[in-house]
Amino acid sequence: MSTDNRPARRHPAGASAAPGADAAHRDIGRLLIACPDRPGIVAAVSGFLFEAGANILESQQHSTDPPGGTFYLLVEFHLPGLAGRFGDVRDQFSRLAGSFAMRWKLTQAAELKRVAVFVSRADHALQELLWRAHSGELNADIRMVISNHPDLAETVGAWGIPFHHVPVLREAKDEAETAQLKLLAADEVDVVVLARYMQILSPRFLAECPGPVINIHHSFLPAFAGANPYQAAADRGVKLIGATAHYVTADLDAGPIIEQDTVRVDHRYTVDELRRLGRHVERSVLARAVAWHLDDRVIVHQNKTIVFA
């Protein structure tokens, strides 16, 4: 986590007004904190906000192995004139943070984060993200959709969002990733979402990507990884199917898990029915995970997450 002092972003053209459109929402800030656990952390943070004239709207905390573990804290607060005072508040809090050895992030709730969506041919997860961003349910400015296939160009164009077809050939994958990274850097993208993007990102791409990458995996990890999980599930006669949203790391499908969900099934379900149910789960799991990330409610601790949902 780090501080963030960029100016608030405007809503994308054609999007409905998100919650950040009203003046009151522009005065809402969030502090996300991780630090060594010790007495007085909550008192110090709440005291700082009180002295600044802020009113705490929400506070959630978690500690690992107390005492002496790691302490995590989410505080959402209302501070009149926050947009104009953001830099000063950030600088003042940094001094307090230093005394507690905090890793921390201060953000404005009204600021739209810039999102790039990667997709292949399946559109169900993509459409869910586009609709939620358009309706204001996601704190997102979807700047672009990048695909290794041209199939969804018309679908994305209908939303007024730029679509970039970047073919990924086995013998020229590095060149494709270079083109993708240039697109992300040019638009200062904050986070990349893989909405059923059927390509493995290289360690080099992940190292150079300007923000974290969130993936939706078509199974309840770690079971039934592979290209046809629903056939494998049907062959095994499973009683639950599910989906997993996680941060992408160089270890395939092993990054910190943000959200999971399942649906109960039985022997009467065909492969097509399992696939249909799976798409519904994938859409909702990915949307929740992305929303929590965009709302600064996720802290990564080693290879797992603390999610203040």
N, C-alpha and C positions, 0 to 999 in steps of 0.2 A: 504494500500500500504506500502511496505517496500523496502529497498535496496536489491539488488541481485548481488552477487559477485562471482557466480560460474563460472568455466571455460566453454568456448564454447564447445558445444557438436558436435560430428561427425554425419554425416548423416547416417541413417540406411542402412544396406547392401541392395543393389539392388535398392535403391532409386535414382531417377534422381537428378542431382545437383540443389539444391534450390538457390534462389538469394544470399544466404549467402556464396556461394562457391567462389565468386570472392573477390579479396583483397579489393577493394573499399567498398564493402558491409560490410566487417568486421570492417570498421572504422565508421560505422553509429551507433549512439546511440539514445535512446529515454528517455525523461523525462516525467513522468506522475505525475501531481501535483494537490492536493486539499488543500485549506487553507482558512482561513477567508479573505474575500475580503477587500482590502485596496489599496491605491495608491502605485505604484512603484514595483509591483510584476513582471510584464513583463520586466521592465527595469532592475531589479536586475538579473533575470534569463538570459536575453540576454547579459547583461554585463559580467556575470560570464563566459558564453560560449565564448564570444569574448576574454576575458583575457586568457582563456585556449587554444585559437587558433582554435576554432570550427567555422564552417559555418552552420547557421541554414537553413535547407532544407524545413521544414514545421512547422507551428505554428497554433494551434487552441485553442480557449478559450471560456469559458462560465461562466456566473455569475448568481447566483440565488438571487433574491430580492435585487439588488444593491440600495443603498450602505448597507453594513453591512451583506450581505449574505455570500455564499460560492463561492469561485473562483476556477475554474478548468482549467487546462492548459496541452496541449500536445505539446511537442517540439521534433522534430526529427532533428538531427544534424550530420554533418560529422566532425570527429576529427581524423587527421592522427595519427596512432599508438594507437588507442583507446584500443585495447585488452591489450596492455602492460601497459597502463596508467589507466586502469579502476578503480583499487583500490584507486589510488590517487585522481582521479576525484570524485569518490564517497565520500571519506573522506572530501575533500574540499567543496563539495556541501552541505554536512550535516551541516556544520556550517552556511551557508546561510539559509538553510531550517529551522534551529532552530529559526532564527530571525523572520521568518514569520509564525511560528507554522504550517509548512507544513506536510501533509502526502504525501509521494512521493515514486516513484520507478524509478530507473535508470537501463536500460537494454541495451544489445547489440543486434542489429537487426539480426545479423547473428547467434545468439544462438538458437538452436532448443529446443523447450520445449517438455518435455516428456509427452506423452498422453496415457491414457488407455481408450479404448472404451468398454462400456457395451452394449450388444445386446441380444435379445431373438431369435426369428425365422425370422422376416422380415429383409431383407438385404439391402434395397434400400438406407437408410441413411448411413449405414456402408460402402457400396461400394463407395459412393460419397466421404466420408472422406479418404478412402484408396487411391482412384485414385488421389485426389487433393494433398495428402501428397506425393505420388510417383512422381507426375509431378512437385513438388516444389511450388504449389499454396498455400499450408498451411505450416506455419513455425512450423512444427510438426515432432517429432520423435515418431511415434506410437509404443510404447513398447510392447503392448499386447492387445488382445481382450478377454474379459471375458463374458461368456454366461451361462445362467441357462439351456440351451439346447445344445445338441451336433450337431445340424443340420448344422451349418455354419463352422464347423472345416475345411472341405476341401476348402471352399471358402477362408477362411483367410489364410490357409496354402499356397495357391497359390501365395500369396503376400509375403511370407517369414516372416510372423509375428507370434509370439507365440500365440496360442489359448488355453485358460484355460476353461474347462467345470466345473463350480461350481454349482451343482444342488441346488435349493432353495426349501426346503421342509417346509411346513407350521409349522411343529412341531420342525424344526431345523434351522430356519432362522438365528438365532444369530450365529450358528456355520458357516453357509455359509458366512455371512458378515465378520466374523473373518478371514476366509480363504482368502476372497477378499482383506481385508485390509493388510494382510501379503504380498500378491503379489504386491500391490501398494507400500508398504513401501520398499520392497526389490529392486524395480527398481526406487525408488525416483521419482515417478510420480508427475508431476506438476498440471495436470488437468485431471478430469474424464469427459468423454462425454457419455451421455446416448443416443444411436442411436436406439431408439425404444426398450428400455429395459423395459419389462412389469412387473416390480416389484417396490414396494414402498420402498425406502431406509429409514432405521430407523434413528431417531435423534442421536442415538449412532454412527451409521456409518458416518453420516455427521460431527459429532464432531471430529471423529478420522481420517477422510479422510485427506491425506496429502495436498490436494489442493481443489479448488472449483469444483463444479459439474455443468455441463451444460446439460439441457434436451431439447428434441424437443417434443412439445405437439401437438397432431394431431387435433388441432382446433384453431380457432382464439379466444384465451381466453378472457373472461371467459365463452364463450358459448359452449354447447355440450360437456362437460367433460364426461368421462365414457368410457366403453369398446368398444362401437360401434357408434362412433360419426357420421359416414357417413349415417348409417341407420336413426339416429335421425335427421340429416340434411335433408335427403330425405323426411322423414315424415312431416317435417315442411315446405317443399317447399322453402328452402333457396335460396337466389340469390348470396351469396358469401360463399366460403369455404376458409379456410386458415390454417396457422400453426404458432406456437409461440415457440421461443427458449428463455429459461430463466435459470437463476441460480436456483439451487435447495436449498430450505430451508426446515425446519421441517414442515412448513405449506404447505400442498399438493397443487401443481400447483399455488402457490401464490408468488414465488420468483421473484426477479427483472427481468423484461423482457429486453432482449437484441435486439431481432429482431422479426418482424412479417411480413407476407405477405398474400395476398388473391388472389383468382381467381374468376371471375364472372361466374356464372352458371345460368341455368333456369330450367323450368319444364320438359324439354326433357331429362335431364341427368339421367341415371340410377344410382343405388347405386355403381355398379362396376366402372362406369365412374367417379363418384365422388371420389371413392377410388383411382383410377389411378391418377387423377389430384392432389389429396391430397398428394400422395407420391412424386410427382414432387415438390410441394411447400415445403414439409418437408425437402427434400434433400437440396434445395437451401437456405432455411432459416437457417437450422442448419449449413451448410457450412459457410455462411456469419458470423453467430454469433461466431463460433469457430475461424474463421480467425481473426476477430476483437479482440477477447480475446487474442489469441496468439501473435498478433501484438501490445499488450499493448495499445489498443484504447478504453478500457471500464473502467469507474469509477463507482462504486456502491455508490449511495447517498440515504441513508435510504432504501426504498423498490423500488427504480427505478434506472435507469442507465443513465449516460452521455456517449454517444457513439460518438467518434471522427472518423467517417467513412470517 
